[in-house]
Every structure is written in structure tokens, then in C-alpha cells.
């Protein structure tokens, strides 16, 4: 149990376009989902906390107009990178906390974004 | 200074060795302590979760938390090549709150 999926797993896009990444909790409901960014050989950097039915809480330094987060249901959160630039190329990982066991976080497999 | 400091590694051990992975932290409000394992190009996998001080054992893995010293450890007994991965410690102040991660320690277990 406690499986989180992400789609797509890998995406290449041109500079200036927007990319949407989906995060789904497959076998549990998640009131809270988190979005992270990870650079090679570095740890996870929390970008924002997403709560179902409310606006996401962004970490300091993260542009909320650039990284749009929508948590429309208890099993789906999306991250849209708008007007992507090469410096947005990174590994984006989501995690979800089960509503019934909120102290646990389960991570998705990640999405590798390359902006050319 | 970072809130969470993790021994940087990399760490290379022979198969069967006991491995000790460690993190220190500065925020005394942290109550929940986690260890994650991350294989290359994959998302982290929750290994151990501990609340407050004490020990927790799960198979070959033992997590220790010493809140008085602000120090946590993960021990791996009888290490296997399949344990080769990056290990991340993480901690939070509340159950559903955001976690602060260490930078990770890369472990290689050689056959």
C-alpha cells in the first residue's frame, strides 16, 4: 500500500512553454501533498505544501506565479511550471501524507524536467 | 548553519558490515524523525519513522533518537549490496508538517 505515482516521469520542453506534472496517491487519500525539487547529488528542497481544497503554501524564494499548484482532490495534486527556462531543469518529486496517518510521507518516483 | 546536518559520506563498506548513519539538528522543536532511502533517479522511500527519543528496530534497521544531544542515527546490520543507496534523514515539528531533510549520505556496500 501507500503508492504515489507521478506523470510524466520525464519531459523535455522548449523554453517559454508550460509543463504540468501530476502527482496521484493511488491507494489512499491525502489531505496534504508536498512538492520538492532536487538537484543532482543534493537533497530535497521543499517548494510548497499543497492542501486539498485550499491554496498552496509556498516556501520562501519560490515564485508562486511560476510554479502553480492545484490540489483538486484527495488523490491528485498538480504542479505547472509556467514559461519554463533552462534553469528550471531539475528533478521534481511529490510526496503525499495519508489522511489517516498524517505523520507519514510517501514519495512519488519523480519527474525529470529538461528545458531546452 | 543548516537546521539539519548529515554526515556527508560517501561511505563504502564490505558486505555484512554494520553501517552507522548520523544526523544532528539544531531545532529543539523537532519531534518526528524519519529515515529515507533513495536509489538513483528514484523518489525517496520511507524506511523508519520515530517519534521523540528512543530506539526503533525493523529487521536489519535500527533508528535511534537522542533529543538531549539533538542526534539521530540509523544502523544497518548485515549490510547487503542492495542497501547501496543515498540515505536521507528528515525531521519535523508536527505529524503532518513539512519535513526538513539532511543532504544525504551515499552508501556503497561491496560484495
Interface residues (C-beta under 8 A of the other chain):
Chain A: X4 X6 X31 X32 X34 X42 X43 X44 X46 X49 X91 X93 X95 X97 X102 X103 X104 X105 X106 X107 X108 X109 X110 X112
Chain B: X32 X34 X36 X41 X42 X43 X44 X45 X46 X49 X51 X88 X95 X96 X98 X99 X101 X102 X103 X104
